[in-house]
Amino acid sequence: MDFSAPSCVLGSGGLCAPHTGRGHDPDAFVEIGSLTKVLTGTLLMRLAARGVVAVDDPVERWLATPAGTGITLQQLQQHTSGLPRLPPLLPGARRSDPYRPFTDQALRELLTAGLGALAVAPPGEKEEYSNLGYAVLGAALSAAAGAPYTDLLAECVLDPLGVRDEVAHQPPQDRSLVPTGLFGRRLRPWTMTGAILPAGGLWATPRAAARILAGLVVDRVLGEPAPAWQRAGELVWHNGATRNASVFAGAFPDGRWILVHRLGGAAAATDRMGIQHLRGERCAAGGAGPRPER
C-alpha cells in the first residue's frame, strides 16, 4: 500500500480496518473531484422519479441552446453525449487553475452558440468521458426544477443519505484539508464553484463519502445506483481527482465496500490502493478492472 501521501481508508466490516496516516482526517472536508458525478447522476434519477424531468429529455427543453443536437439528459449522465472531456479553452484559463474562468455565464455563452459545434462524436454513438457534459447536466437540472443545483442536491440526495452537513461546495476553511507545500503553506485548490461544480467541485468528509457509497450502492436507499456509477462485473465504482486530491470508491452488491482518499501523490496510486483492498478479500470483479475516469 502506498501511504507516502496523507491517506484515509474506510471500508466495510471485515474488508479493512479504518486507517488514516500522515495527517489525514476522516472528519475534515476534502475535495472529492469526479465522485461528485455520482451525486449529480443520482439527482437526475430522483428528479425523473418525481416527474420533474424525463431522462430522455433533450437538452434544449431546459436550456437556451439551439435544437437538433439530439443530446439527452441520460446521454450526458452516461458520457455518450458526444461532448468533449473539457470545455473549450476560455480567456483567462491557466494550467494552475483551469476551471476558474468557466463561470455560469461562460456556460450560457457556450450553450447559446450551440453544443453541436463542440461535439466530437454524434450523440449515443460512443462513450466519451465528459466533464463538460456534467456541467451541462447540472445546469439543465437546475433550470428544470427552478432551484440552484446545491439546493436540489441537498434536498433530493444529501438529506436522505444523512450527509447534508458534511458535503459542501465551499467548505469552512478551518475544517478543510489540503496538502501543504514549501514552509508548510496550504496549496491552493482549483476553483470549481462555477459551472463545473456538478462535474467535480464538491467537498466532503471521507466519512460522508463512505456513507454516500454505502447508501447508494450497498443499501440502495434511493433505489438502483444511477448510471453515473462505473461498473466492472459486479463491482460498482467511481473515482475522482483534482490538483491536490484523489479518491476511489467501490462496492459489491453483497455489502463489501472501500473508500480511499489521498492528499497529493499520484491519482493512479489511489485507485490501486482501493483495488488492492478489494482483492484482499478475494473479490473477483468478474471483468476488466476499473479504468481511469477522473
VEXDREN-2710 file (C-alpha; in Angstrom, 1 decimal):
% VEXDREN-2710
k/r/px/py/pz
1/MET/0.0/0.0/0.0
2/ASP/1.2/3.5/-0.8
3/PHE/0.8/5.7/2.2
4/SER/3.5/8.1/1.1
5/ALA/0.8/10.8/0.8
6/PRO/-1.7/11.7/3.6
7/SER/-4.3/8.9/3.2
8/CYS/-7.6/7.9/4.6
9/VAL/-9.0/4.4/4.1
10/LEU/-12.5/3.4/5.2
11/GLY/-14.2/0.0/4.5
12/SER/-16.9/-2.3/5.3
13/GLY/-16.6/-4.7/8.3
14/GLY/-14.0/-7.4/7.5
15/LEU/-12.7/-5.6/4.4
16/CYS/-10.1/-3.4/6.1
17/ALA/-9.5/-1.6/9.4
18/PRO/-10.1/2.2/9.1
19/HIS/-6.7/3.8/8.5
20/THR/-5.5/7.4/8.4
21/GLY/-1.9/8.5/8.0
22/ARG/0.4/11.4/7.6
23/GLY/-2.1/14.0/8.9
24/HIS/-5.3/13.0/7.0
25/ASP/-8.6/13.3/8.9
26/PRO/-11.8/11.4/8.2
27/ASP/-13.9/14.2/9.6
28/ALA/-12.3/17.1/7.6
29/PHE/-13.7/18.4/4.3
30/VAL/-11.6/17.2/1.3
31/GLU/-12.1/17.6/-2.4
32/ILE/-13.8/14.5/-4.0
33/GLY/-13.4/15.5/-7.6
34/SER/-15.4/13.4/-10.0
35/LEU/-17.1/11.5/-7.3
36/THR/-19.4/14.5/-7.5
37/LYS/-20.8/13.0/-10.7
38/VAL/-22.5/10.1/-8.9
39/LEU/-24.4/12.6/-6.8
40/THR/-25.4/14.6/-9.9
41/GLY/-26.5/11.4/-11.7
42/THR/-28.5/10.4/-8.6
43/LEU/-30.1/13.8/-8.6
44/LEU/-31.2/13.3/-12.2
45/MET/-32.8/10.0/-11.3
46/ARG/-34.5/11.5/-8.3
47/LEU/-36.0/14.3/-10.3
48/ALA/-37.1/11.9/-13.0
49/ALA/-38.8/9.8/-10.4
50/ARG/-40.7/12.9/-9.3
51/GLY/-41.7/13.7/-12.8
52/VAL/-39.7/17.0/-12.9
53/VAL/-37.7/15.7/-15.9
54/ALA/-37.5/12.7/-18.1
55/VAL/-34.1/11.1/-18.6
56/ASP/-34.7/11.2/-22.4
57/ASP/-35.5/14.9/-22.4
58/PRO/-33.4/16.8/-25.0
59/VAL/-31.1/19.4/-23.5
60/GLU/-32.8/22.2/-25.4
61/ARG/-36.0/21.5/-23.5
62/TRP/-34.4/23.0/-20.4
63/LEU/-31.6/25.2/-21.6
64/ALA/-31.3/28.0/-24.1
65/THR/-29.4/26.2/-26.8
66/PRO/-30.2/25.5/-30.4
67/ALA/-32.3/22.4/-31.0
68/GLY/-31.3/19.5/-33.2
69/THR/-28.2/18.1/-31.5
70/GLY/-30.1/15.0/-30.2
71/ILE/-28.3/15.2/-26.8
72/THR/-30.4/13.9/-23.9
73/LEU/-30.0/14.2/-20.2
74/GLN/-29.4/10.5/-20.0
75/GLN/-26.6/10.7/-22.6
76/LEU/-25.0/13.4/-20.5
77/GLN/-25.1/11.2/-17.5
78/GLN/-23.7/8.2/-19.3
79/HIS/-21.0/10.1/-21.2
80/THR/-22.5/9.3/-24.6
81/SER/-23.5/12.8/-25.5
82/GLY/-20.5/13.3/-27.8
83/LEU/-19.4/16.3/-25.9
84/PRO/-15.6/16.6/-25.3
85/ARG/-13.9/15.9/-22.0
86/LEU/-13.3/19.5/-21.2
87/PRO/-14.9/22.9/-22.0
88/PRO/-13.1/24.8/-24.7
89/LEU/-10.2/26.9/-23.6
90/LEU/-11.5/30.2/-22.2
91/PRO/-9.8/33.5/-21.9
92/GLY/-8.0/33.7/-18.5
93/ALA/-7.7/29.9/-18.2
94/ARG/-4.4/28.8/-16.6
95/ARG/-3.0/25.4/-16.0
96/SER/-2.7/26.2/-12.3
97/ASP/-6.5/26.9/-12.1
98/PRO/-8.1/25.7/-15.4
99/TYR/-11.8/25.9/-14.4
100/ARG/-11.7/29.4/-12.8
101/PRO/-13.0/31.2/-16.0
102/PHE/-15.7/28.5/-16.6
103/THR/-18.4/30.5/-14.9
104/ASP/-22.1/30.1/-15.2
105/GLN/-22.1/33.0/-17.7
106/ALA/-19.4/31.2/-19.7
107/LEU/-21.5/28.1/-19.9
108/ARG/-24.5/30.1/-21.0
109/GLU/-22.5/31.6/-23.8
110/LEU/-21.4/28.2/-25.0
111/LEU/-25.0/27.0/-24.9
112/THR/-26.2/30.0/-26.9
113/ALA/-23.5/29.4/-29.6
114/GLY/-24.7/25.7/-29.8
115/LEU/-23.4/22.4/-28.5
116/GLY/-23.2/20.8/-31.9
117/ALA/-20.1/22.7/-32.8
118/LEU/-18.4/21.3/-29.7
119/ALA/-19.3/17.7/-30.2
120/VAL/-16.5/15.2/-31.0
121/ALA/-19.0/12.4/-31.9
122/PRO/-22.7/12.0/-32.7
123/PRO/-24.7/11.5/-29.5
124/GLY/-25.3/7.9/-28.5
125/GLU/-22.5/6.6/-30.7
126/LYS/-19.7/6.0/-28.3
127/GLU/-18.6/6.8/-24.7
128/GLU/-16.5/9.9/-24.3
129/TYR/-15.9/10.8/-20.6
130/SER/-17.0/14.5/-20.3
131/ASN/-16.7/17.0/-17.5
132/LEU/-18.4/19.5/-19.9
133/GLY/-21.3/17.1/-20.2
134/TYR/-21.9/17.0/-16.5
135/ALA/-21.7/20.8/-16.3
136/VAL/-24.5/21.0/-18.9
137/LEU/-26.4/18.3/-17.0
138/GLY/-26.2/20.2/-13.7
139/ALA/-27.4/23.4/-15.4
140/ALA/-30.3/21.6/-17.0
141/LEU/-31.5/20.0/-13.8
142/SER/-31.3/23.4/-12.0
143/ALA/-33.3/25.0/-14.8
144/ALA/-35.9/22.2/-14.9
145/ALA/-36.5/22.4/-11.1
146/GLY/-36.2/26.2/-10.8
147/ALA/-33.7/26.0/-8.0
148/PRO/-29.9/26.1/-7.5
149/TYR/-28.0/22.9/-8.1
150/THR/-26.7/22.8/-4.5
151/ASP/-30.2/23.3/-3.0
152/LEU/-31.6/20.5/-5.2
153/LEU/-28.8/18.2/-4.3
154/ALA/-29.2/18.8/-0.6
155/GLU/-33.0/18.2/-0.6
156/CYS/-33.1/15.2/-3.0
157/VAL/-29.9/13.4/-2.3
158/LEU/-27.9/14.5/0.7
159/ASP/-30.7/14.8/3.2
160/PRO/-32.0/11.2/2.5
161/LEU/-28.4/10.0/2.9
162/GLY/-28.0/12.0/6.1
163/VAL/-24.9/13.8/4.9
164/ARG/-26.1/17.4/4.2
165/ASP/-23.8/19.0/6.8
166/GLU/-20.8/17.0/5.6
167/VAL/-20.9/17.8/1.9
168/ALA/-20.3/21.4/0.6
169/HIS/-19.1/23.4/-2.4
170/GLN/-17.4/25.9/-0.2
171/PRO/-16.3/24.2/3.0
172/PRO/-15.3/26.1/6.1
173/GLN/-11.5/26.8/5.9
174/ASP/-10.9/25.7/9.5
175/ARG/-12.3/22.2/8.6
176/SER/-10.9/21.8/5.1
177/LEU/-7.8/19.8/4.4
178/VAL/-5.4/20.3/1.5
179/PRO/-1.7/19.3/1.1
180/THR/1.0/21.7/2.2
181/GLY/4.0/22.8/0.2
182/LEU/7.2/24.7/1.0
183/PHE/7.3/26.1/4.5
184/GLY/4.0/24.3/5.3
185/ARG/1.9/26.6/3.2
186/ARG/-1.5/25.3/2.1
187/LEU/-1.6/24.5/-1.6
188/ARG/-4.4/26.3/-3.4
189/PRO/-7.2/24.1/-4.8
190/TRP/-8.7/24.6/-8.2
191/THR/-11.6/27.0/-8.4
192/MET/-14.6/24.7/-9.1
193/THR/-17.5/26.6/-7.8
194/GLY/-18.8/27.8/-11.2
195/ALA/-20.4/25.8/-14.0
196/ILE/-18.0/22.8/-13.4
197/LEU/-19.4/22.2/-9.9
198/PRO/-21.8/19.3/-10.9
199/ALA/-18.9/17.6/-12.6
200/GLY/-16.3/17.7/-9.9
201/GLY/-16.5/20.6/-7.5
202/LEU/-17.8/19.1/-4.2
203/TRP/-16.0/18.7/-0.9
204/ALA/-17.0/16.1/1.7
205/THR/-15.6/14.4/4.7
206/PRO/-14.3/10.9/4.0
207/ARG/-16.9/9.5/6.4
208/ALA/-19.6/11.2/4.4
209/ALA/-18.2/9.9/1.1
210/ALA/-18.2/6.4/2.6
211/ARG/-21.8/6.8/3.7
212/ILE/-22.7/8.0/0.2
213/LEU/-21.0/4.9/-1.3
214/ALA/-22.7/2.5/1.1
215/GLY/-26.1/4.3/1.0
216/LEU/-26.3/4.5/-2.8
217/VAL/-24.6/1.2/-3.9
218/VAL/-25.0/-1.3/-1.0
219/ASP/-28.1/-0.2/0.9
220/ARG/-29.6/1.4/-2.1
221/VAL/-31.7/3.7/0.0
222/LEU/-32.5/5.8/-3.2
223/GLY/-33.1/2.8/-5.5
224/GLU/-30.8/1.3/-8.1
225/PRO/-27.5/3.1/-8.4
226/ALA/-27.6/5.8/-11.0
227/PRO/-25.9/5.1/-14.4
228/ALA/-23.3/7.7/-13.3
229/TRP/-21.5/4.9/-11.4
230/GLN/-19.0/2.9/-13.4
231/ARG/-19.2/-0.9/-13.5
232/ALA/-16.7/-3.7/-13.9
233/GLY/-18.6/-7.0/-13.5
234/GLU/-20.3/-6.8/-10.1
235/LEU/-18.1/-4.0/-8.9
236/VAL/-19.7/-0.6/-8.8
237/TRP/-17.2/2.2/-8.6
238/HIS/-16.1/5.7/-9.3
239/ASN/-13.0/7.8/-8.8
240/GLY/-12.0/11.4/-8.9
241/ALA/-9.0/13.7/-8.9
242/THR/-8.2/17.3/-8.6
243/ARG/-5.0/19.2/-8.5
244/ASN/-4.4/18.3/-4.8
245/ALA/-6.5/15.2/-4.1
246/SER/-7.8/11.9/-5.4
247/VAL/-10.4/9.4/-4.3
248/PHE/-11.6/5.9/-5.2
249/ALA/-15.0/4.4/-4.1
250/GLY/-16.0/0.9/-4.9
251/ALA/-18.6/-1.6/-3.7
252/PHE/-20.0/-5.1/-4.3
253/PRO/-23.7/-5.9/-4.0
254/ASP/-23.0/-8.2/-1.1
255/GLY/-22.0/-5.3/1.1
256/ARG/-18.3/-5.1/0.7
257/TRP/-17.0/-1.6/0.0
258/ILE/-13.9/0.6/0.2
259/LEU/-13.3/4.3/0.2
260/VAL/-9.7/5.6/-0.3
261/HIS/-8.9/9.3/-0.2
262/ARG/-5.4/10.8/-0.6
263/LEU/-3.9/14.3/-0.5
264/GLY/-1.3/14.7/-3.1
265/GLY/0.5/11.8/-4.8
266/ALA/-0.5/10.1/-8.0
267/ALA/-4.2/9.5/-8.5
268/ALA/-3.4/6.1/-10.1
269/ALA/-2.0/5.0/-6.7
270/THR/-5.3/5.8/-5.0
271/ASP/-7.1/3.6/-7.5
272/ARG/-4.6/0.8/-6.9
273/MET/-5.0/1.1/-3.1
274/GLY/-8.7/0.6/-3.5
275/ILE/-8.4/-2.3/-5.8
276/GLN/-5.8/-4.0/-3.6
277/HIS/-8.1/-3.7/-0.6
278/LEU/-10.9/-5.3/-2.5
279/ARG/-8.7/-8.1/-3.9
280/GLY/-7.5/-8.7/-0.3
281/GLU/-11.0/-10.2/0.3
282/ARG/-10.6/-12.4/-2.8
283/CYS/-13.3/-10.4/-4.5
284/ALA/-13.3/-11.2/-8.2
285/ALA/-14.8/-8.3/-10.2
286/GLY/-15.9/-10.7/-12.9
287/GLY/-14.5/-8.5/-15.7
288/ALA/-11.9/-5.9/-16.5
289/GLY/-10.7/-3.7/-13.7
290/PRO/-11.7/-0.1/-13.4
291/ARG/-10.3/2.3/-16.0
292/PRO/-9.2/5.8/-15.1
293/GLU/-12.1/8.4/-15.3
294/ARG/-11.4/11.5/-13.3
END
